Amino acid sequence: MTELSDTGELKPPYSPQYQEMLDKVPIYLREHNIPKEQFEYWESEAKKIFNKYGRKFYYFSKGNDTLVDEGNTLMLDEKASGYNLLLDIGDLEINSSKKLLFYSCHASRSWHFGLLLAEMEHDELIKQEQIKFGIRGTRVLYSGWEIVPEDEFWADISSDKTKNPTTNVLDTVETVLTFEFDEDNQAALIGDFLVRKTRKAVGLNYIPGSWEVNDIRGTNALANLLEIESFARRYETIVCNVLRKNDSKSILLTLRQETKFSQEDANWDSPNSLQNKELVEVLAIGNIKP
């Protein structure tokens, strides 16, 4: 089993699940004719994020107890299936007026981001100056997927404030890619590529390290793309509820299909945003309303 350090550093031997993903990396590189130099460049960029922030939510979230308590209470009160903690809104500018897409996966999987970005660059889908790296912590209700112990850690969010205690919760730390566009056509192409290539499923030609339910978001500035039938099959409009406390740079994000927390609490901002449909389907699990 992988040794767990306080900094989140990964040391072999790895779990069978993690090792299986690693073994697929050279095969994917070869089969897709991805230049090794491009892969190594983007992998090294992703490693910088991982080396700085690690993979443990407990350490990542230190100093943000108020926001974490707020997020935990939302989950315990069945008002959210999970939340993201940002140390700076610049890591995921969901309320920006710019045309942005965001893709996230576990921070430890730097090789996953290396494959993804090298393939996109090699296929001339994107330029380096359009890409930015960010980071977020995530806490989410577990709903049955295969757990990879290198990336996901059980959390206890029981509270005296709620009548619905639960420990069925996982913590992660995730790298966030931001893609910025001037042209709608390019945004549509990237949105299609991300949905197709970053979802782990039998029969799909997915990039190793992809999730079973991928997470791709977009600012509302791209909402006009929903008029394109192929894009509308993959994305829809949802609500991204955003909370900042006491002039802190840190941000709490939680997604809902329809509910705007700003209608009940002026401390919240609730912009519309875009989300891939695979993730939208799991936002209202259990007794959580849309």
KAMODA-V776687 format. One line per field, one symbol per residue. phi: phi as a letter, one per 40 degrees, with the letter a starting at -180 (. if undefined). Layout:
phi=???
This chain:
phi=.ccbbccgccbccccdcccccdccccccdccbfcdcccdccccccccdccccbgbbddcdcdgbcccccccccdcccfbaciabbbcacccacccccccbbbbbadcccccccccdcccccccgcabdccbbcaaabbbaccbhcccbccbbbcbbbdaccbcbcabcbbbabbcbcbbbbbbcccccccdcdccccbbcadgccccdgcccbcbbbacccbccccccdccccbbacbbbcbbbbffcccbbbacbcbcbcccbacccbbccabaccdcdcbcbcgcccd
